[in-house]
Amino acid sequence: MSDNVTVIIPAHNRPERLKRLLSYYAGTGIRIIVPDSSDAAYTGVIDEATTIYIHRPRLHFLLKIKKILPMITTPYVLYCADDDFAVPQAIDEITAFLDSNPDYSIAQGHYLTFIPTERKITFYPRYIRRFDSRITSDTPAGRLREKTKGIYAPLLYGVARTDSFRIIYSYCFDSDGKLRFENLFLAEEFFNNAMLIMGKYATLPCFFSARELIPGSATSFTTPIPVLKSTPKYRPQYDGYLTALASLLADRGAIPQSEALDIVTELDNTPPDKASVLFKRRVNAFLGRHRVLSPLSKLSAWRYNQKGLKAVKGMKSYPCTFETPERRAIEDAVRQSFRQD
């Protein structure tokens, strides 16, 4: 395992998932930082030779990241949520790509979703559109415009250059050190856009990450961005997000702040997906909120998964229906967690 990357696990109130993930990385030598905002400190085993653990109860996500930035000593960094598994072999492949392509600031591979039970772990493809997505414009504004045509997946969990990672987060704070925005959707969207301002992006054809499907995650009770835009009490947060992004674009693109603000405002109002895709998402969200409609919600999810399995059939980077050493390692970690429970 390469020693040129740090994995950040931003843990929060899921100690059993954190234990599972730390067990998965044990023996790989990969460097790990765990900024934990859980109510109670983690009491499981920590390998102090490879892992830095920090407990800051209920500390905001962006403040957790600010706290650990000086601790990152590797040239590359990535987030791995405590319910995910970022594959070490794929991380190596992606860092090698970034080594050879200095104009790229971030890259990632292909994702799976998995649903675990004690008897079976089922895998489905995730983010199945535009498998080979790249954003390659030579200018920051050009890359932001290219993003409106669609990217493979959110960039938040990609492998990023640490220098770029540090720079973008400095723009989340005003001159007094106060957060410009707190909403988690805005934090993710800021990362997506800011990393493109810093450099080009690539999706590589490798199995990169498996993500557990967990109902009731933080995003299910986070205020959506359209509501932030249209509700007066939330608007200052959205304006803070625009200011942060425009300031970064102005500095990196060598353009006036006013012009940068016009660009990010215009592009942020561009729908990221086709109207038909957005409609389907709204319908699925509606079905998921009403228990009486749960059979329809399950049917919709089943149809989507079957469509995905058909789309990725035969692709080595999507081991949904066949076994690989990388997938087996994830299965072993999940099964071990069931036995411990």
Residue frames relative to the residue before (quaternion, step in Angstrom):
aa qw qx qy qz dx dy dz
M 1.0000 0.0000 0.0000 0.0000 0.00 0.00 0.00
S 0.5028 -0.6726 0.4598 0.2888 3.53 -0.89 0.96
D 0.2844 -0.7602 0.5584 0.1717 3.56 -1.06 0.74
N 0.5406 0.6368 -0.3989 0.3782 3.59 1.20 0.41
V 0.6925 0.4202 -0.2737 0.5186 3.59 1.22 0.34
T 0.2077 -0.7443 0.6227 0.1228 3.54 -1.22 0.68
V 0.2286 -0.7505 0.6065 0.1290 3.55 -0.96 0.93
I 0.1878 -0.7672 0.6072 0.0864 3.55 -0.81 1.08
I 0.0941 -0.7748 0.6244 0.0329 3.57 -0.80 1.06
P 0.1469 -0.8224 0.5445 0.0750 3.64 -0.14 1.23
A 0.0967 -0.8647 0.4922 0.0270 3.56 0.46 1.28
H 0.0952 0.7834 -0.6117 0.0545 3.55 -1.19 0.64
N 0.8704 -0.1862 0.0746 0.4496 3.54 -0.55 1.32
R 0.6385 0.4408 -0.3803 0.5035 3.58 1.01 0.82
P 0.0563 -0.8578 0.5099 0.0298 3.60 0.63 1.12
E 0.6222 0.5431 -0.3565 0.4368 3.61 1.06 -0.63
R 0.6478 0.4918 -0.3183 0.4871 3.61 1.09 -0.68
L 0.6306 0.5248 -0.3357 0.4628 3.59 1.01 -0.77
K 0.6381 0.5242 -0.3228 0.4624 3.59 0.95 -0.86
R 0.6494 0.5283 -0.3026 0.4556 3.56 0.98 -0.90
L 0.6990 0.4744 -0.2764 0.4581 3.56 0.89 -0.93
L 0.6432 0.5064 -0.3295 0.4704 3.60 0.97 -0.78
S 0.6165 0.5319 -0.3371 0.4727 3.58 1.10 -0.68
Y 0.6282 0.5492 -0.3243 0.4456 3.58 1.03 -0.82
Y 0.7426 0.4034 -0.2250 0.4849 3.60 0.95 -0.87
A 0.4531 0.6973 -0.4556 0.3175 3.61 1.22 -0.20
G 0.8073 0.2643 -0.2143 0.4822 3.54 -0.90 0.97
T 0.5845 0.5842 -0.3837 0.4122 3.60 1.22 -0.16
G 0.4015 -0.7203 0.4706 0.3138 3.58 1.18 -0.53
I 0.4490 0.7015 -0.4546 0.3155 3.57 1.24 -0.03
R 0.4310 -0.6984 0.5110 0.2556 3.56 -1.03 0.80
I 0.0823 -0.8123 0.5770 -0.0231 3.56 -0.88 1.01
I 0.0638 -0.7428 0.6635 0.0629 3.54 -1.18 0.72
V 0.1128 -0.7954 0.5946 0.0319 3.57 -0.83 1.04
P 0.0548 -0.7625 0.6443 0.0218 3.61 -0.33 1.21
D 0.0833 -0.8467 0.5248 -0.0269 3.56 -0.19 1.34
S 0.1262 -0.8064 0.5763 0.0420 3.58 -0.63 1.16
S 0.3026 0.7758 -0.4986 0.2410 3.59 1.22 0.40
D 0.6181 -0.5462 0.4110 0.3882 3.55 -1.23 0.47
A 0.7828 0.1981 -0.0999 0.5814 3.58 1.01 -0.85
A 0.5381 -0.6308 0.4550 0.3248 3.55 -1.09 0.71
Y 0.5351 -0.6165 0.4799 0.3215 3.55 -1.17 0.66
T 0.1887 -0.8152 0.5428 0.0726 3.58 -0.83 0.99
G 0.4794 0.6755 -0.4388 0.3483 3.59 1.25 0.14
V 0.7088 -0.4501 0.3393 0.4242 3.53 -1.36 -0.05
I 0.0838 -0.7667 0.6359 0.0262 3.57 -0.99 0.93
D 0.2906 -0.7352 0.5856 0.1795 3.59 -0.81 0.99
E 0.2713 -0.8185 0.4872 0.1383 3.55 -0.09 1.30
A 0.5666 0.6000 -0.3865 0.4118 3.60 1.20 -0.32
T 0.7999 0.2507 -0.1173 0.5325 3.59 1.09 -0.65
T 0.7751 0.3738 -0.1510 0.4866 3.59 1.17 -0.53
I 0.1653 -0.7364 0.6489 0.0963 3.53 -1.06 0.90
Y 0.0823 -0.8011 0.5927 0.0095 3.57 -0.73 1.10
I 0.0080 -0.7901 0.6120 -0.0331 3.57 -0.88 1.02
H 0.1555 -0.7924 0.5850 0.0753 3.58 -0.77 1.03
R 0.1021 0.7648 -0.6251 0.1179 3.56 -0.67 1.20
P 0.2841 -0.8182 0.4689 0.1731 3.59 0.16 1.29
R 0.8812 0.0211 -0.0598 0.4684 3.52 -1.03 1.06
L 0.3644 0.7224 -0.5084 0.2948 3.60 1.14 0.47
H 0.5416 -0.6454 0.4360 0.3164 3.56 -0.93 0.96
F 0.6583 -0.5467 0.3594 0.3724 3.56 -1.13 0.77
L 0.7113 0.4556 -0.2789 0.4569 3.61 0.74 -0.99
L 0.6410 0.5040 -0.3305 0.4752 3.59 1.09 -0.62
K 0.5871 0.5501 -0.3657 0.4680 3.59 1.13 -0.58
I 0.6724 0.4946 -0.3011 0.4610 3.57 0.91 -0.91
K 0.6205 0.5399 -0.3444 0.4527 3.58 0.98 -0.81
K 0.6457 0.5501 -0.3137 0.4267 3.56 1.01 -0.86
I 0.7793 0.3786 -0.1922 0.4610 3.59 0.92 -0.85
L 0.4128 0.7401 -0.4652 0.2558 3.62 1.18 -0.21
P 0.6863 0.4738 -0.3207 0.4491 3.66 0.84 -0.79
M 0.6366 0.5608 -0.3232 0.4193 3.60 1.20 -0.38
I 0.5885 0.5686 -0.3754 0.4353 3.58 1.22 -0.25
T 0.0615 -0.8356 0.5453 -0.0232 3.56 -0.51 1.21
T 0.5957 0.5670 -0.3566 0.4434 3.59 1.27 0.00
P 0.5793 -0.6127 0.4022 0.3569 3.63 -1.13 0.47
Y 0.7727 0.2517 -0.1533 0.5622 3.61 1.21 -0.39
V 0.0722 -0.7905 0.6082 -0.0020 3.53 -1.21 0.63
L 0.0403 0.7886 -0.6136 -0.0031 3.57 -1.17 0.51
Y 0.4350 -0.6416 0.5629 0.2868 3.49 -1.32 0.47
C 0.0173 0.7380 -0.6735 -0.0381 3.52 -1.22 0.60
A 0.3441 -0.7444 0.5328 0.2087 3.60 -0.41 1.19
D 0.5936 -0.6191 0.3743 0.3525 3.58 -1.09 0.61
D 0.6778 0.4210 -0.3104 0.5167 3.60 1.26 -0.04
D 0.5917 0.5452 -0.3605 0.4719 3.59 1.29 0.35
F 0.1655 -0.7217 0.6484 0.1768 3.52 -1.42 0.05
A 0.1306 -0.7663 0.6254 0.0678 3.59 -0.48 1.17
V 0.4062 -0.7713 0.4485 0.1974 3.56 -0.57 1.24
P 0.4707 -0.7101 0.4405 0.2831 3.64 -0.60 1.08
Q 0.6502 0.5222 -0.3297 0.4426 3.61 0.92 -0.84
A 0.6599 0.4932 -0.3040 0.4783 3.58 1.03 -0.77
I 0.5984 0.5525 -0.3584 0.4563 3.58 1.05 -0.72
D 0.6367 0.5235 -0.3225 0.4653 3.57 0.98 -0.82
E 0.6633 0.5116 -0.3037 0.4539 3.57 0.91 -0.92
I 0.6850 0.4866 -0.2881 0.4593 3.56 0.95 -0.86
T 0.6537 0.4907 -0.3351 0.4687 3.61 0.93 -0.75
A 0.6074 0.5380 -0.3534 0.4655 3.60 1.09 -0.64
F 0.6325 0.5193 -0.3266 0.4729 3.58 1.03 -0.77
L 0.6781 0.4830 -0.2977 0.4672 3.60 0.89 -0.88
D 0.5835 0.5663 -0.3645 0.4538 3.59 1.10 -0.64
S 0.7432 0.4185 -0.2089 0.4784 3.56 0.98 -0.91
N 0.7594 0.2946 -0.1611 0.5573 3.60 1.25 -0.25
P 0.1258 -0.8631 0.4850 0.0634 3.59 0.39 1.21
D 0.6232 0.5386 -0.3584 0.4394 3.62 1.19 -0.26
Y 0.5992 0.5168 -0.3662 0.4896 3.60 1.30 0.05
S 0.2739 -0.7817 0.5402 0.1486 3.58 -0.86 0.96
I 0.8117 0.0664 0.0212 0.5798 3.59 1.14 -0.56
A 0.0437 0.7783 -0.6255 0.0328 3.55 -1.17 0.63
Q 0.0338 -0.7808 0.6234 0.0243 3.54 -1.26 0.42
G 0.3994 -0.6969 0.5335 0.2649 3.55 -1.33 0.02
H 0.7287 -0.4150 0.3148 0.4447 3.55 -1.15 -0.63
Y 0.3202 -0.7675 0.5405 0.1274 3.52 -1.17 0.77
L 0.1534 -0.7285 0.6545 0.1319 3.51 -1.35 0.49
T 0.2706 -0.6753 0.6478 0.2262 3.52 -1.36 0.36
F 0.0506 -0.8034 0.5905 0.0566 3.59 -0.99 0.69
I 0.2095 -0.7492 0.6207 0.0975 3.52 -1.20 0.76
P 0.1239 -0.8451 0.5175 0.0517 3.61 -0.30 1.20
T 0.0172 0.7237 -0.6892 -0.0322 3.52 -1.25 0.62
E 0.6861 -0.4853 0.3324 0.4282 3.56 -1.24 0.20
R 0.7381 0.4167 -0.2283 0.4790 3.58 1.11 -0.63
K 0.8286 0.0742 0.0255 0.5543 3.59 1.06 -0.67
I 0.1538 -0.7402 0.6444 0.1148 3.56 -1.19 0.65
T 0.1396 -0.8124 0.5653 0.0299 3.54 -0.58 1.21
F 0.1743 -0.7950 0.5772 0.0670 3.57 -0.89 1.00
Y 0.0455 -0.7722 0.6335 0.0182 3.53 -1.12 0.79
P 0.5353 -0.6100 0.4603 0.3598 3.62 -1.14 0.48
R 0.1705 -0.7666 0.6134 0.0833 3.54 -1.17 0.67
Y 0.8255 0.1204 -0.1166 0.5389 3.58 -1.09 0.76
I 0.1337 0.8668 -0.4725 0.0864 3.58 0.73 1.01
R 0.5933 0.5729 -0.3871 0.4122 3.62 1.18 -0.08
R 0.8564 0.1210 -0.1023 0.4915 3.55 -1.18 0.69
F 0.0754 -0.8561 0.5109 0.0187 3.57 0.67 1.15
D 0.7742 0.3584 -0.1701 0.4933 3.58 1.01 -0.83
S 0.2050 0.8436 -0.4812 0.1211 3.58 1.22 0.45
R 0.0828 0.7568 -0.6460 0.0556 3.53 -1.08 0.90
I 0.1692 -0.7394 0.6403 0.1211 3.55 -1.23 0.54
T 0.0042 -0.8790 0.4642 -0.1090 3.52 -0.27 1.34
S 0.3262 0.7454 -0.5253 0.2489 3.61 1.15 0.28
D 0.4843 -0.6978 0.4570 0.2641 3.57 -1.10 0.71
T 0.7235 0.3830 -0.2461 0.5190 3.62 1.23 -0.14
P 0.6112 -0.5688 0.3956 0.3827 3.62 -1.11 0.58
A 0.6776 0.4754 -0.2974 0.4759 3.59 0.87 -0.93
G 0.6267 0.5441 -0.3331 0.4475 3.57 1.04 -0.75
R 0.6616 0.4941 -0.3145 0.4682 3.59 0.99 -0.77
L 0.6247 0.5203 -0.3465 0.4678 3.60 1.03 -0.69
R 0.6553 0.4942 -0.3168 0.4754 3.58 0.98 -0.78
E 0.6349 0.5318 -0.3276 0.4547 3.57 1.02 -0.77
K 0.5959 0.5865 -0.3521 0.4206 3.60 1.11 -0.69
T 0.6231 0.5647 -0.3524 0.4107 3.60 1.04 -0.68
K 0.6018 0.5454 -0.3629 0.4568 3.60 1.25 -0.24
G 0.6415 -0.5310 0.3114 0.4577 3.57 1.32 -0.10
I 0.0971 -0.7584 0.6412 0.0654 3.53 -1.07 0.80
Y 0.6773 -0.5169 0.3354 0.4021 3.54 -1.22 0.41
A 0.7841 -0.1355 0.1586 0.5845 3.58 0.80 -1.00
P 0.6446 -0.4685 0.3958 0.4565 3.61 -1.20 0.24
L 0.4529 -0.7339 0.4528 0.2264 3.55 -1.02 0.83
L 0.4206 0.7667 -0.4382 0.2077 3.58 1.23 -0.36
Y 0.7745 0.3449 -0.1832 0.4976 3.59 1.00 -0.75
G 0.4155 0.7047 -0.4709 0.3302 3.57 1.22 0.37
V 0.5426 -0.5755 0.4907 0.3654 3.55 -1.35 0.17
A 0.0782 -0.8339 0.5456 -0.0282 3.57 -0.54 1.22
R 0.5272 -0.5803 0.5053 0.3605 3.53 -1.27 0.41
T 0.5062 -0.6849 0.4343 0.2934 3.56 -0.80 1.01
D 0.6165 0.5492 -0.3572 0.4368 3.60 0.96 -0.76
S 0.6719 0.4755 -0.2910 0.4876 3.59 0.94 -0.88
F 0.6101 0.5714 -0.3298 0.4388 3.55 1.03 -0.86
R 0.6799 0.4827 -0.2883 0.4707 3.58 0.88 -0.93
I 0.6592 0.5313 -0.3164 0.4278 3.56 0.88 -0.95
I 0.6998 0.4840 -0.3151 0.4205 3.59 0.70 -1.00
Y 0.6829 0.4977 -0.3200 0.4284 3.61 0.90 -0.77
S 0.5560 0.5953 -0.4055 0.4148 3.59 1.15 -0.36
Y 0.6582 0.5219 -0.3038 0.4495 3.59 1.19 -0.53
C 0.5425 0.6163 -0.4018 0.4054 3.60 1.25 -0.07
F 0.7179 0.3972 -0.2222 0.5267 3.58 1.29 -0.24
D 0.4242 -0.6934 0.5160 0.2703 3.58 -1.05 0.74
S 0.7541 -0.4088 0.2631 0.4415 3.57 -1.29 -0.02
D 0.6769 0.4613 -0.2888 0.4955 3.58 1.24 -0.38
G 0.5633 -0.6272 0.3749 0.3858 3.57 1.28 0.10
K 0.5087 0.6461 -0.4175 0.3866 3.58 1.27 0.26
L 0.5513 -0.6190 0.4489 0.3339 3.56 -1.05 0.79
R 0.3905 -0.7228 0.5234 0.2261 3.56 -0.95 0.90
F 0.7810 -0.0196 0.0079 0.6242 3.58 1.23 -0.45
E 0.2644 -0.7880 0.5413 0.1275 3.57 -1.17 0.56
N 0.5249 0.6644 -0.4100 0.3390 3.59 1.14 -0.52
L 0.4773 -0.7099 0.4429 0.2684 3.60 -0.83 1.00
F 0.6063 0.5318 -0.3639 0.4660 3.60 1.10 -0.58
L 0.6442 0.5062 -0.3165 0.4781 3.58 1.02 -0.79
A 0.6227 0.5423 -0.3415 0.4489 3.59 1.03 -0.78
E 0.6729 0.4796 -0.2992 0.4772 3.59 0.96 -0.83
E 0.6752 0.4862 -0.3058 0.4628 3.57 0.91 -0.88
F 0.5926 0.5469 -0.3650 0.4652 3.58 1.08 -0.63
F 0.6542 0.5115 -0.3157 0.4591 3.58 0.88 -0.92
N 0.6346 0.5495 -0.3294 0.4322 3.59 0.90 -0.95
N 0.7389 0.4156 -0.2249 0.4802 3.56 0.82 -1.02
A 0.6630 0.5344 -0.3187 0.4163 3.56 0.90 -0.90
M 0.6576 0.5019 -0.3240 0.4589 3.59 0.96 -0.78
L 0.6326 0.5042 -0.3391 0.4802 3.61 1.13 -0.52
I 0.5838 0.5435 -0.3723 0.4745 3.58 1.13 -0.52
M 0.6890 0.4993 -0.2762 0.4469 3.57 1.05 -0.80
G 0.8051 -0.1917 0.1473 0.5416 3.61 1.07 -0.57
K 0.6948 -0.4698 0.3531 0.4146 3.54 -1.34 -0.05
Y 0.2734 -0.7623 0.5726 0.1275 3.55 -1.35 0.36
A 0.0319 -0.7988 0.6006 0.0117 3.58 -1.13 0.72
T 0.2387 -0.6918 0.6562 0.1840 3.50 -1.31 0.57
L 0.1901 -0.7900 0.5749 0.0965 3.59 -0.72 1.04
P 0.4933 -0.6912 0.4480 0.2798 3.62 -1.03 0.74
C 0.4623 0.6402 -0.4841 0.3769 3.56 0.52 1.24
F 0.5173 -0.6057 0.4966 0.3449 3.57 -1.21 0.53
F 0.1237 -0.8620 0.4916 -0.0066 3.53 -0.26 1.35
S 0.8355 -0.0575 0.1054 0.5362 3.60 0.80 -0.92
A 0.1673 -0.7436 0.6373 0.1134 3.53 -1.21 0.67
R 0.1352 -0.8111 0.5690 0.0119 3.55 -0.84 1.05
E 0.3788 -0.7337 0.5186 0.2222 3.56 -0.75 1.05
L 0.3752 -0.7011 0.5617 0.2284 3.55 -1.05 0.81
I 0.0631 0.8051 -0.5797 0.1086 3.57 -0.38 1.29
P 0.3358 -0.7364 0.5476 0.2125 3.63 -0.55 1.10
G 0.8096 0.3074 -0.2064 0.4554 3.55 -1.18 0.60
S 0.3049 0.7534 -0.5266 0.2493 3.60 1.10 0.60
A 0.7504 -0.4193 0.2613 0.4392 3.58 -1.31 0.21
T 0.6472 0.5434 -0.3378 0.4144 3.59 0.98 -0.74
S 0.5974 0.5910 -0.3685 0.3976 3.60 1.16 -0.45
F 0.7729 0.2526 -0.1807 0.5533 3.61 1.18 -0.34
T 0.4692 0.6272 -0.4676 0.4097 3.59 1.16 0.62
T 0.5198 -0.6598 0.4438 0.3123 3.58 -0.90 0.91
P 0.4224 -0.7235 0.4799 0.2607 3.63 -0.67 1.03
I 0.6371 -0.5674 0.3704 0.3674 3.56 -1.17 0.64
P 0.6286 0.5302 -0.3726 0.4300 3.70 0.85 -0.70
V 0.6358 0.5082 -0.3306 0.4777 3.59 1.09 -0.67
L 0.6162 0.5459 -0.3440 0.4516 3.59 1.02 -0.75
K 0.6612 0.5258 -0.3034 0.4407 3.55 0.99 -0.87
S 0.8003 0.3775 -0.1476 0.4419 3.55 0.88 -0.99
T 0.6746 0.4781 -0.2897 0.4821 3.60 1.25 -0.24
P 0.4982 -0.7052 0.4108 0.2927 3.62 -0.56 1.12
K 0.6886 0.4971 -0.3158 0.4231 3.61 0.86 -0.84
Y 0.7028 0.4329 -0.2624 0.4998 3.60 1.22 -0.45
R 0.4924 0.7196 -0.4087 0.2696 3.55 1.19 -0.51
P 0.6161 0.5473 -0.3811 0.4192 3.67 0.89 -0.68
Q 0.6229 0.5304 -0.3495 0.4566 3.62 1.05 -0.66
Y 0.6666 0.4946 -0.3066 0.4658 3.54 0.92 -0.91
D 0.6470 0.5073 -0.3193 0.4713 3.59 0.98 -0.79
G 0.6220 0.5360 -0.3363 0.4612 3.58 1.09 -0.68
Y 0.6173 0.5353 -0.3250 0.4762 3.56 1.09 -0.76
L 0.6653 0.4967 -0.3036 0.4674 3.59 0.89 -0.94
T 0.6456 0.5250 -0.3201 0.4529 3.59 0.97 -0.84
A 0.6491 0.5201 -0.3156 0.4567 3.58 0.93 -0.90
L 0.6950 0.4738 -0.2769 0.4646 3.57 0.86 -0.97
A 0.6600 0.5066 -0.3093 0.4605 3.57 0.97 -0.85
S 0.6311 0.5320 -0.3374 0.4526 3.59 1.01 -0.74
L 0.6491 0.5007 -0.3108 0.4810 3.56 0.99 -0.81
L 0.6621 0.5028 -0.3068 0.4634 3.58 0.92 -0.89
A 0.6388 0.5282 -0.3295 0.4521 3.60 0.96 -0.82
D 0.6978 0.4759 -0.2765 0.4583 3.56 0.90 -0.92
R 0.7331 0.4228 -0.2450 0.4731 3.59 0.87 -0.90
G 0.7359 0.4067 -0.2292 0.4903 3.57 1.10 -0.65
A 0.3475 -0.7661 0.4715 0.2646 3.58 1.36 -0.06
I 0.4911 0.6089 -0.4627 0.4171 3.56 0.83 1.08
P 0.6362 -0.5345 0.3747 0.4112 3.62 -1.17 0.40
Q 0.6164 -0.5670 0.4010 0.3711 3.57 -1.15 0.65
S 0.6474 0.5309 -0.3273 0.4380 3.60 0.93 -0.85
E 0.6568 0.4938 -0.3115 0.4773 3.58 0.98 -0.80
A 0.6415 0.5188 -0.3216 0.4646 3.57 0.99 -0.83
L 0.6488 0.5152 -0.3232 0.4575 3.60 0.97 -0.80
D 0.6247 0.5278 -0.3347 0.4682 3.59 1.03 -0.75
I 0.6599 0.5170 -0.3119 0.4472 3.59 0.95 -0.87
V 0.7160 0.4427 -0.2811 0.4608 3.61 0.73 -0.99
T 0.6213 0.5313 -0.3508 0.4568 3.60 1.07 -0.64
E 0.6599 0.5067 -0.3042 0.4639 3.57 0.93 -0.89
L 0.7137 0.4576 -0.2666 0.4585 3.57 0.82 -0.98
D 0.6425 0.5305 -0.3334 0.4412 3.58 1.07 -0.65
N 0.6642 0.4793 -0.2986 0.4898 3.57 1.23 -0.39
T 0.5421 0.5994 -0.4052 0.4275 3.59 1.30 0.07
P 0.4470 -0.6960 0.4794 0.2932 3.64 -0.63 1.01
P 0.4199 -0.7354 0.4725 0.2444 3.62 -0.78 0.96
D 0.7795 0.2353 -0.1215 0.5676 3.58 1.22 -0.41
K 0.6501 -0.4958 0.3976 0.4165 3.52 -1.31 0.23
A 0.6426 -0.5435 0.3758 0.3878 3.56 -1.20 0.56
S 0.6356 0.5418 -0.3348 0.4362 3.59 1.02 -0.76
V 0.6473 0.5114 -0.3136 0.4704 3.58 1.04 -0.80
L 0.6537 0.5123 -0.3075 0.4644 3.56 0.94 -0.89
F 0.6305 0.5341 -0.3288 0.4573 3.59 1.03 -0.80
K 0.6561 0.5087 -0.3115 0.4624 3.58 0.91 -0.89
R 0.6451 0.5164 -0.3290 0.4572 3.58 0.98 -0.76
R 0.6476 0.5101 -0.3244 0.4639 3.59 0.98 -0.80
V 0.6389 0.5191 -0.3244 0.4659 3.57 0.99 -0.82
N 0.6773 0.4906 -0.2992 0.4594 3.59 0.87 -0.93
A 0.6305 0.5227 -0.3331 0.4673 3.58 1.05 -0.73
F 0.6374 0.5230 -0.3177 0.4683 3.59 1.02 -0.80
L 0.6643 0.5035 -0.3028 0.4620 3.57 0.91 -0.91
G 0.6752 0.5179 -0.2902 0.4378 3.55 1.00 -0.82
R 0.6613 0.5241 -0.3087 0.4389 3.59 1.16 -0.53
H 0.7466 0.3789 -0.2009 0.5086 3.61 1.16 -0.43
R 0.4337 -0.7467 0.4462 0.2349 3.54 -0.48 1.27
V 0.6414 0.5447 -0.3362 0.4230 3.58 0.97 -0.79
L 0.7044 0.4384 -0.2501 0.4992 3.57 1.21 -0.52
S 0.3387 0.7879 -0.4704 0.2077 3.59 1.25 0.13
P 0.6109 0.5380 -0.3853 0.4346 3.67 0.96 -0.57
L 0.6524 0.4964 -0.3138 0.4791 3.58 1.03 -0.77
S 0.6237 0.5397 -0.3347 0.4557 3.57 1.07 -0.76
K 0.6652 0.4957 -0.2968 0.4730 3.58 0.98 -0.87
L 0.6351 0.5259 -0.3287 0.4605 3.57 1.03 -0.77
S 0.6471 0.5178 -0.3147 0.4627 3.58 0.99 -0.87
A 0.6524 0.5056 -0.3099 0.4718 3.59 0.99 -0.86
W 0.6413 0.5281 -0.3231 0.4534 3.59 0.98 -0.83
R 0.6609 0.5037 -0.3090 0.4626 3.58 0.92 -0.90
Y 0.6444 0.5171 -0.3225 0.4620 3.59 0.98 -0.84
N 0.6680 0.5055 -0.3048 0.4532 3.57 0.92 -0.90
Q 0.6513 0.5096 -0.3198 0.4624 3.57 0.99 -0.80
K 0.6134 0.5345 -0.3337 0.4761 3.57 1.07 -0.75
G 0.6632 0.5115 -0.2989 0.4573 3.57 0.97 -0.87
L 0.6522 0.5175 -0.3168 0.4543 3.57 0.93 -0.89
K 0.6384 0.5146 -0.3211 0.4739 3.56 1.05 -0.73
A 0.6699 0.5283 -0.3000 0.4269 3.57 0.96 -0.90
V 0.7754 0.3535 -0.1799 0.4914 3.59 1.00 -0.78
K 0.3213 0.7778 -0.4932 0.2204 3.59 1.24 0.12
G 0.8204 0.2251 -0.1851 0.4919 3.56 -0.81 1.04
M 0.5742 0.5869 -0.3901 0.4167 3.61 1.23 -0.14
K 0.4256 -0.7334 0.4731 0.2389 3.58 -0.64 1.11
S 0.6533 0.5282 -0.3132 0.4429 3.57 1.14 -0.55
Y 0.7117 0.3478 -0.2434 0.5598 3.61 1.30 0.01
P 0.0114 0.8392 -0.5432 0.0245 3.63 0.36 1.17
C 0.0876 0.8283 -0.5432 0.1059 3.57 0.55 1.20
T 0.8161 0.2419 -0.0822 0.5184 3.55 0.89 -0.97
F 0.7286 0.3003 -0.2319 0.5703 3.59 1.25 0.23
E 0.4841 -0.6996 0.4614 0.2516 3.55 -1.18 0.58
T 0.0322 -0.7526 0.6571 0.0264 3.55 -1.19 0.70
P 0.6517 -0.5022 0.3644 0.4363 3.64 -1.16 0.29
E 0.6402 0.5334 -0.3266 0.4460 3.59 1.03 -0.77
R 0.6774 0.4693 -0.2942 0.4841 3.56 0.94 -0.86
R 0.6287 0.5496 -0.3382 0.4340 3.57 1.01 -0.80
A 0.6292 0.5387 -0.3377 0.4471 3.59 1.01 -0.76
I 0.6445 0.5023 -0.3140 0.4834 3.58 1.05 -0.76
E 0.6458 0.5189 -0.3175 0.4614 3.57 0.92 -0.88
D 0.6459 0.5235 -0.3241 0.4515 3.59 0.95 -0.85
A 0.6559 0.5107 -0.3124 0.4598 3.59 0.98 -0.84
V 0.6639 0.4971 -0.3051 0.4679 3.57 0.97 -0.84
R 0.6719 0.4936 -0.3043 0.4608 3.60 0.88 -0.89
Q 0.6175 0.5429 -0.3391 0.4571 3.56 1.05 -0.76
S 0.6433 0.5188 -0.3237 0.4607 3.61 1.00 -0.77
F 0.6216 0.5230 -0.3441 0.4709 3.61 1.05 -0.66
R 0.6621 0.5099 -0.3138 0.4507 3.58 0.94 -0.87
Q 0.6618 0.5087 -0.3038 0.4593 3.57 1.05 -0.76
D 0.6329 0.5245 -0.3354 0.4603 3.57 1.11 -0.65
